[in-house]
Amino acid sequence: MTSVSNDKILRVAFPVRLNAASYEPTNINLDHEYIFLENVFSPLVEISKDGSIESGVAEKMDWVGDELKLAIRKNLKTASGKPITPDDVVFSLKRLLVLSGNTHGNFKDIVCPGVSLKSVDDSCPGIRQDSESVYLNAKGRKSFLLPMLGAIDFAVIPKTSVDSKTLKIINFSETSGPYWLEKEEESGTATLRLNPYHYFAAKNIAEKIILVPTDTTQPESSLKDLEEGRVDHLTTVDASKADKIISFAQKHPDFESHITMKIRSLFIVFTERGRKELSADERRYIGEKMKTVFSSIYADIPGFEQRAEFFPSLGEGGLTKAQREKLNSIREMGKTEPKKHFKIGIIKRTGYEEWAKPIAEVLPQAECYKETNVPDFKKYDKLEDVPHAWIASTDTGFMEDISLISYSLNAGLLGLSKDQRSQWLADYMATDDKALRINKLKVLHYQALAEPAIIPLIASPYAALARKPWKMELSELYANNQLWRIKLH
């Protein structure tokens, strides 16, 4: 393989020190996992910067009756030259169903209703293939099926890269994406190489990506790495605040910034334990104190604003005027200070004390601790270990995004119990009329806020930085950070 010149190397500040074996498309919990996986694997369809559907691993998409025909690219190969085939696609879809069951947008109930796959060799009535295409039977031509297939949860994984017994990915050098893993170091640094056979391969994108782990115990440490020349790019999921990134670009003309719309929502969510042990009046009291804390922390920071809804108010999941007015009256109802001790998990990479200390001052009953994952995605030995609430941020969308909705449900953001979630999602996805579907989403959104199961605190954009002459062509609608959209100009 030819050597790579320095002007084709992109050094990326990465917020974790994990080896590739830690990443699994069927089990994405945190933002950095998505960023890594979307650069080494590709889905059947791609989502453009403006949210439209484009060709991905499937070069053409056509509805033939109730079947979605996906014509697989003939010239897509792994970096070593092995073709990505319909076999790989069917294997990947069945692997998803075997490993994660029904959590990814209710995909199973679309293609395999009433069938529980125990093995990738089991038959699924709604998935078939021929030598060139894969066919998905989705009665009613589900409008959200194509956008759903664009999520990296549905990554196409070469069959030969997976252990046949455990279904674990064991070879990240043979991938379907624009980049493949060349090497990993004990320091956590990882090197990715461009796959010349990929449809996004181009002369003006990086041939070599170096993921450089940052010191997440120190706020803005990645900005220092950038200023001192150790990295060239800060991703949208960097621990640095958006305003710090914007300010850095303004003071350093050799860098450019990328700013999304205000699609990042910071919130407090009450777990099932919290909703049982804390009354609605107590949860409203906690919410009001949290709003005071976070409005104070972010009051003078450009780009940050208080948010009253989880989904953007002008987005498809935003509340109606009537729902908003009713919610305002509910929020004025009784608020009762909790008399007992309760636990709050804080999911924050850096500056834990920045949140924990002011929370302790206004809520002395609260025991704050640093949480590493969404509680509903964890297993606890005993009930006492489960937090009553947790604080984190995630991306929200302006448009209907079934993958985001599915994630929000399964993470416990929208208030339903674990038993209720799959039924709600099945009913939602069985609704072919989009206006009726969106109305169901608004009702669920309203109920979660009214209960309250979730209390939105702050809205902000995602931000990224790149050293010139690298130029970012990322979307303003999504938090995604596809490294092939960073180009030399």
N, C-alpha and C positions, 0 to 999 in steps of 0.2 A: 504494500500500500504506500502511496506517495506521502511524503512528509507534509505537515501542516505548517503554513507560515503563521507568524505571530498575529497578523491582522485578521486571521480567521479563527482565533481562539477567544472565547467569551468566558470570563471568570465570573461565576454567579454566587453571590452571598446566599447561603442556604441556612434556614433557621434550626436545623436539627442535625444530629450526628447518628444517622441510622444506616445500616447496610441495606442493600436492595432486597434481601430476603424478608425484610420487615414490611414491604409494600404488597398489597393485595387488592386488585380492582374490585373484588366482590365485597370488600370490607373496608370502605373508606370512611374514616371518622373525622379526620382533621384536614385542614386546608393544604398543608405541605404535601400530604400523601397524594392529593389530586394533582398538584403541580408536577411532582415527579412522574407519576404514571401517565399523564397526558402527553409527556414528551418522549416516552419510550414505547408507548403503545398507541394504536389508532383505533377508532371506532368505525362502525359501518358507514356512518355519515358524519360530516363535519358541520359545526355551527359557525357561520360566518360572523364577522365583527358586528353586523347589524341584526343578528339573530335569525337569519334565513338558513335553510338547509342546503348543503352543498355535497358533492360527491366525496366519499371517504374511501374506505376499503371497498365499498360498493361503488362502482363507477356510474351505474344507472339504477334508478329506483322507479318502478312502475307498479300500479295496482292492476291486477288481473282478477276481476271479480273480487272476492274477499281476501285474496292472497296478495301480499306485498312481495314482488319479485325484486331481488337484490342481485344484480349482475356483478360478480366479483372481478376486480381488476386482474387482467391476465399477466401484467408486467410487474406487479408488486411482489417484492422478494425481501427476505431478511438480508442483513449485511453480508452474509456469506454466500448469498445467491439462491437460497431455497425459496421456491414460490409460496406465497400465501394463497391457500386454496379454499374452496367451499367446505372441505373437510375441516379445516382450521376454524372456520366461522361457526359451523354447527357444533363442533367440539366446545368452542368458547361459550356459546349460548347455553348449552347443556351443563357445562361446568358451573356457570353462574347459578343455574337453577338447583344443581346438586349442593353447592356450597352455601348458598344464601337463601334458598327456598323462595319466599314470597315478598322479600323486602325491597326489591328494586322496581318501584313503579307498578307493582302487581303484574309483572310481565308473565308470570306463570299462568295466571288466570286468563290471559289473552291467548296464549299459544298451547298451554297444556292444562285446560280446565279439568279438574277432577283427577289429575294424575300427579303422583308424587315421585319424582325421579330420585332413585337411590344411586344410580350410576350413569355415567355419560353414555353408556351403551344401551340404556333404556330408551324405549320409543316415546317420542312426544308427538302427538297427532298434528300439532300446528307448526312443526318445523320439518321441512324436507329440503332436499337438494338434488341437483343434477351435476353434470360435469363443469358447468359454468356459473350457476346461480344458486342462491338460497331463497327459499320461499317461506314466508311467515303468514299463517292463516289468522287473520284478525277480523272477525265478523263485524261488519259495519264500517270497515275502513277507518279504524281509529285514528283520529286526526293527530293525536299526540304520540303515536307510535314512532314516527320518524324522528321527532325531536328527542324522544327518550333514548333512541339508539345512538344519538350523538354524545351521550354522556360516557365518560371513560369507565364507568362501572361496567359498560358493555364492551370493554376492550377486546379486540381480536388478539388471541394469544396463540402462537404456533404450537401445535400439538406436541411437537418434539421438545419444546422447552418446559414441559410440565411432567412431573413425576406421575406415572400412570396409576399408581395406587393411592397416593395421598392427594393428588391433584394440585400439589404445591408447585409454584413456579420455581424452577431450579436453574434456569439459564436465561439471564437478562442480556446476554450478548446476541441472542437470536430473538428479535422482537419485530412487531409489525409497525412500529412508530418511526418517526423521523430520526431518532437517535437510539443508540444501543450502548450498553454499559461495557466499557473497555477494561476498567480496573477500579478497585476500591482500596483505600489505604487505612491503616489503623487509626489515623487521625480523624477519620470520617470524611476525608476528601474523596470525591468520586469523579471519574473521567468518563464523559459520554462522547461518542463519535457519530458523525452524520452517516446515515444509511443512504448510499448513493442511489439505491433502487427505489427510494420512497418518492411518492408524488409531490412532497413538499421540498425535496432536495433542490437547491438552487445555488448559484455561484455567490450570491450576496448574503448568505446566512452562515452562521458559525459552522465550521467543520469539526471543531472540538469544543466541548463544553466542560468546564471544570467547576464542579459544585464544591464551594468552599464553606465549611461549617462556621457559623459565627458564634460569638460568645453571648449566649442568650441570658446570662446573668447580669449583663451590663446594658442598660438602655442605650440605643443609638450606636452600639459598638459597630454595627455594619456600616454606618455612615463614616465612621473613622476608617474602616477597612477600605471604603471607596475612596476617601480623600487621600489616603496614603498609598493608594495604588495596588492594593492586594486583590481587589475585585473590580469588575466593570459594570455589574448590574445588580440592583436590589429589586427583588420580585415584589409582586403585589401583596404577598403574604409575609413580608418582612415585619419584624417586631417594631420597627420605628414608626412613630405616628405620621400620618399623612402630612400634617402641617410642617413637620421637621423635614420631610422629604421635599416638599414644595419649596420651603425656605432655602434648603441646600442648593437646589437647582437655580434659584434666583441669585444666589451669591457666587455660584460657580458656573460660569458660562460654558465650560467644557463638558457640562452634563445637561441632559434633557430629562424632563419628568413626564410621566403619564398619569392622568387622573381620571378615575371612573366617575360615573354619577354616584349619588349618595345611596349606594346599595349595600353598605355595611351596617348591620344593625347590632347594637350592643344591648343586652337584655339580662334580666334575671328570670329564671325559670324555676317553678316549684315542682319537685319530683312528686311521684304518687305518695311517698311518705309525707312530704311536706304538705300536700293537699289534704291528707287525712289528719295530721297532727296539728296543723295550723288552720284556724278558721278563716273564712273569707275576709272578715274584718281585720284579723291579724295580718293576713297577706297584703291587704291594702295598706296597712300601716307601714309594713316593711317596704312596700313599693314606694310610698311617699318619701320615706327616709332615703331610699336608694336614689330617687330622682334628685333629691337635695344634694347628695354626695356627688353624683356624677355631673350634674349641671354646674357645680362649683369647680370640679376638676377640669371640665372642658369649656367653661364659660367663655374664655377669651381666645380660644383656639380656632383660627379660620377653617371653615369647611366642616366643623362639627356643630350639630344642632340637636335639640331635644326632639325625641320622636315619641308619638303617642300610639303608633300602630307598628306591628311587626313588618308587614309588607308595606311598601311605599304607598302613601295615600292616593297617589295618582296612577298607581299600577293596577293591573287587573285584579289583584287580590285585595286591594284597598277597600275600606268600609264604605257603605252607602251613606248619604247624608243622614238618613233616619237612624242608622246603626250608630253613627258617630254621636248624634245628639243623645240617644238612649244611653250610650256608654258614658258620656260626660255626666249624666245624672247618677249613674251607678257609682262612678268614682267619687261622688260627693257623699255616698252613704257612710255608715259607721266605720271608724278605724279604731282598732283596739291594740294597744301595746302588748306584745307577747310577754308573759310573765316567766316563761320557761326558756331554758337553753335550747338553741337550735344551731344546726351546722350549715355553712354556706361554702361550697367549693368554688374557687376562683381559677378559671382557665385563662392564664396569661403568661406569655413567654418571659417577659422581662418586667421589672418594676412592680413586683407583687405588692410591696408595701404601699405603693401609690394608691391602690384601691383598699387594701386591707386596713390600713391605719385609720382613714376617715370613716370607714364603715364601723369599726369598733367604737369610735367616738360617739356615733349617733345610735348605734345598736349594740350596747354592751352585752346583750343576751346572745349575740351571734358569735360563734366560733368559726372564724375564717381559716381556710387552709388552701394550699396550692393543689389544685386538681389537674390531672394530666389528660383526662379524657371525659367525654360525655357520660354521665352516670348511667344512663340507660343502655350504654354500650359496654358496661362493665358487669362483672359478677362479684357480689359481695358475700363474705363468709357469714355475716350476721347483719340483721336489720340496723343495729346501732351504727354500723359503718356507713350507711347510706346517708348522703346529705339531704337536708330538707329543701335546699335550693342550690342553684349554681349560676354563676355569671360568666358569660362569654360573648363572643360576637361571631356572626356568620353573614354570608352574602344572602341578599334577598333579591328577587327579580321583579322587573316591571311587567314582564309578560308571563303567561302561564308556563311554568316549567315543572313538568311532572317529576323529574328527578329531584329537584329542590323540594317540592311538596312532599315527596316520599321520604326524603332525608329528614325534613322538619317533623313529620309525623313520628318516625322511628326514633328520633332523638328526644321526643317528648315535648317539643316546643309548642304544640298546638292543643295540649290539654287532655287528649284522649288517653285512656288506659291502654296498656299493651294489648289487651284482648279486643278492644274496640277499633284499633288502628287498621288492621287488615280488612275488616268489614267496611269501614268508611272508605278506604282506598278502592276496594272492589266496586262499591256502589258508585263512587266518583268516576271511575274509569269505564263503567258500564253505561254512563250517560253520554250519548253521542252528541247531543245538542250543547255546543260550547257555552251558550248563554246560561243554560241551566247548570252546567258544571261550575262556571265561575260564581254563580249565585251560591252554590253549595260551599265553595271555598270561602266566600265572604262570610257566610253564616258560621262556619267553623272558626274563622279568624275572630269574628265578633265574640263567640262563646269563650274562646281561650282568653281574650282580654277581659271579658266581663266576670269570669269566674273568681279571681284572676288566676290563670295558670302561668301566664307569661306577662311580664311588665317591661315593655320597651323603654330604653333609657336614652340612648344617643344614636343618631344616624351620622354616618360619615362616608367619604369616598375611600376607595382603595387607591394606593399610589405606588409608583415604581420609578426607578432611576436608571439611566444608562449613560455610560461614558461615550461621548462623540468620538468617532463618526458612527457609532451604533445608533440606530433610530428604531424606536418601538412603534409597532403598528398593532397594538393590542386593542381589545374592545372596551368601550366605555360602559357597556351593559353587563359585563361579567367580570368576575374576579380572576378568571383564567389567566395563565401566564405562559402561553405557548412560545417556547424559545425560538421556534422557526419564524415567528412574527417579529423577531428582532433582526434588523438588516443593516448592512453596511451601505452608506450613502456618500 
